[in-house]
């Protein structure tokens, strides 16, 4: 299998400086979109994983199985577009799993403002870091 792995240690050539950093922060910023969608859909549907299984230890086992299973699958497919798609599935699932915490936070009088501001600022930090990595002349090594 041919992997598109570049030598990012060389300063000359077609590979731009800080390409890895820019792509990493861009992918992290984009991955917040399915996470927000998963959290929104599960909170609207009233999905609570712990109530669904009836036993918190079984639900915790399901969470761990999902988390480690997705980490394994993403690692095995890291050099293909399948890995990026699995990352989006993983973040969607994490959004679903964080839904009970969000439902609790949204029960406060200013809960929607707190949750919305936290999500927007986190995504903004990743997009800003991607822009800085793209435009900076400094060596990020």
C-alpha positions in Angstrom: 0.0 0.0 0.0 1.4 3.4 -1.0 1.1 5.9 1.8 1.4 9.6 1.0 3.9 10.4 3.7 6.1 13.4 3.1 9.4 14.3 4.7 8.4 17.5 6.6 11.9 17.9 8.1 13.3 19.3 4.8 13.0 23.1 4.4 13.2 23.1 0.6 10.8 21.5 -1.8 7.2 21.5 -2.7 6.0 20.8 0.9 5.2 24.1 2.6 6.5 24.8 6.1 4.1 24.1 8.9 1.8 22.1 6.6 1.3 19.4 9.2 0.4 21.9 11.9 -2.0 23.8 9.6 -3.8 20.6 8.5 -4.0 19.2 12.0 -5.6 22.4 13.4 -7.9 22.6 10.4 -9.1 19.0 10.9 -9.6 19.6 14.6 -11.7 22.7 13.8 -13.8 20.8 11.2 -14.3 17.9 13.6 -16.3 20.1 15.9 -19.1 20.2 13.4 -20.2 16.6 13.7 -19.7 16.8 17.5 -22.1 19.7 17.7 -24.6 18.0 15.4 -24.5 14.8 17.5 -24.9 16.8 20.8 -27.8 18.8 19.3 -29.6 15.8 17.8 -29.3 13.7 21.0 -30.4 16.5 23.2 -33.4 17.2 21.0 -34.3 13.5 21.0 -33.7 13.2 24.8 -31.1 10.4 24.4 -29.4 9.5 27.6 -27.1 6.5 27.2 -27.1 5.7 30.9 -30.9 5.6 31.1 -31.0 3.6 27.9 -29.1 0.7 29.2 -30.6 0.8 32.7 -27.3 0.1 34.4 -24.5 2.7 34.6 -21.7 0.1 34.4 -23.0 -1.4 31.2 -23.4 2.0 29.7 -19.9 2.9 30.9 -18.6 -0.3 29.2 -20.4 0.7 26.0 -18.8 4.1 26.1 -15.3 2.6 26.6 -15.9 0.1 23.8 -17.0 2.8 21.4 -14.1 5.1 22.4 -11.3 2.5 22.2 -12.8 0.8 19.2 -13.0 4.0 17.2 -9.4 5.0 18.3 -8.2 1.6 17.0 -10.1 1.9 13.7 -8.9 5.5 13.1 -5.3 4.4 13.8 -5.6 1.5 11.4 -6.9 3.8 8.6 -4.8 6.9 9.3 -3.4 7.1 5.8 -6.7 7.1 4.0 -9.8 9.2 3.7 -11.5 6.4 5.7 -9.6 7.5 8.7 -10.9 11.1 8.4 -14.5 9.8 7.9 -14.0 7.6 11.0 -12.8 10.7 13.0 -16.0 12.4 12.1 -18.0 9.4 13.3 -16.0 9.4 16.5 -16.7 13.1 17.1 -20.4 12.7 16.4 -20.5 9.8 18.9 -18.6 12.0 21.5 -21.2 14.7 20.9 -24.0 12.1 21.6 -22.2 11.0 24.7 -21.8 14.5 26.1 -25.5 15.3 25.6 -26.5 14.5 29.3 -23.9 17.0 30.5 -25.2 19.6 28.0 -28.8 19.0 29.0 -27.8 19.7 32.6 -25.9 22.8 31.7 -28.8 24.0 29.5 -31.1 23.8 32.5 -29.5 26.9 33.9 -31.0 30.3 33.1 -27.9 31.3 30.9 -27.0 27.7 30.0 -27.5 28.1 26.2 -25.1 31.1 26.2 -22.5 29.2 28.2 -22.6 26.2 26.0 -22.7 28.1 22.7 -19.9 30.4 23.7 -17.7 27.5 24.8 -18.2 25.7 21.6 -17.7 28.7 19.4 -14.5 29.8 21.2 -13.0 26.3 21.1 -13.6 26.0 17.3 -12.3 29.6 16.9 -9.1 28.7 18.7 -8.4 25.8 16.4 -9.2 27.7 13.2 -7.0 30.6 14.4 -4.1 28.2 15.2 -4.5 26.8 11.7 -4.4 30.3 10.2 -1.3 31.2 12.3 0.5 28.0 11.2 -0.3 28.8 7.6 0.8 32.4 7.6 3.7 32.5 10.0 7.3 32.8 8.9 8.6 31.3 12.2 9.7 27.6 12.3 7.2 25.7 14.5 9.5 22.8 15.2 
